[in-house]
Amino acid sequence: MENHDEAQLQSFLKTLPPVEFCCVYGSSLHPSHPSTARSAMVDCILGVSDPQQWHSENLKLNNDHYASWMVLLGGARLITNVADGIGVGVHFNPFVSWDDKVLITHPLGCSSIDCYLSIRTFLPCFKLILF
């Protein structure tokens, strides 16, 4: 990952509530083909101590990161319950636009992070914030 990209992602993290862990992964980090060298899409895994509290804070800061129906029908509680009850404890926020990039954020509780990382990080990974 280039210094410019790292600084840009660190800047993005400042727009979110605090996280305990963050890594980015995928082909945009170490492109194997020149056409993907400046991919506009970045995948971020965010480890948070209390997912419901984090989503509650993020809804106040970045309401547009979520599907409008989830915000209207239940907010942070619904978002967290769907992630825990239907998924693997991860709420995918696809297509978060920021600074000419599209990010897919994966906020999850730190207790779920080991399992999730072992599944997802078969791709190149760069850690921005460590526990």
N, C-alpha and C positions, 0 to 999 in steps of 0.2 A: 504494500500500500504506500502510495506516495505521501509525502508530508502535507501537501495541499489537501489531499483527500481526507487525511486524518484530521487536520484542523477543521475542515468543513463538517465532518461528522461530530467532532467535539462541540462545534458550534450548534449543531442540531440538538445535541443532548441538553444544551442549556435552555431549550424551548420546552423541555419536558419536566415533569416532577422528578425528584432525585431517584436514581437507580443504584443498586448495589453491584450490578454486573452488566456489562454490555460487550457484545462481540458482533462483528459483521462477518458475513460469509458469502461465498458464492463466486461465480466466475468473474464478477466485476473486479474482484481483488487481484486475481492472478490470471488474467485472460489468456486463453490458449490460442486465440485467433485474433489477429489485428482488428477485425470488425467489432469485437466485444471490448476492446481496450478502454473505451470511454463509455461503458454502459451507464445508462441513466437510472438503472434500478439497483438498489442495494437492499439486502436482507439484514435486519438487525434483530438480535436476540437480547431482550432486556430482562434482567433478573431483579425482581422487586420483593421486598419482605412481606408486603401485604397487598396482593393484587387488587382487592376491592377498593382499598384506600387510594392506591395509585391511580386506578381508573377514575375514581371520584375527582381526584385533583386534576387529572389530565382532561377530563370532560370540561372543567372550568377553563383550562388553558387552551385546549385544542379540540373543541367540540366536533370539528370537521374530520377528525380521525376516525369517526365511528359512523356506522349506518344510522340514519336518522330514526328509523323505527326502534332500534335498540335504546337510543337516548330517550325517546318519548315513552316507551313502554316499561322502562325499569332502570335505566341508567347503569351505574356502576355495579349494582347488585345483579341485574340481569346479565350484564356482560360477563361477570365473574362466574355466575351460576351456569351459563351456557358453556363457558370454557371448561369448567370443572365437571359438569354433568354429561356433556355430549362429547367434548374433546378430551385432550390429554392435559388439561390445565393451562392451555395456551389460548389467548384470544389473538387471532390474526387481524391486524389492521392493514389491509392491503391498499396499496396505491396512495400512501400519504405523500403529498407533494410538498417539497421544500427545496428552495434554492436550485431550481432547474433539475432536480433529481426526483425520482419516485422511490420511496422507501416502503418496504414491507416490514412492519414492526411486529414482534412476537413477545409481548409482555407476559411473564409468567412468574409464579412464586418461586423463590429460591429453593424451596424443598423439592420442586419438580425439575430443577434445572439439569441435574446430572443425567437423568434418563433422556431428556429432550436433546441435550447437547450430543449425547452419544449417537442419537439417531440422525441429527441434522448436520453434524460437522464432518461428514465424510467429504465435504467440499472444503476448499481453502477457507481459513478462518483467521481473523485478526481481532485480538482482544483490545478494547479501548479502556475498559474499567474492570478491574479484578476485585474479587471479594477481599 
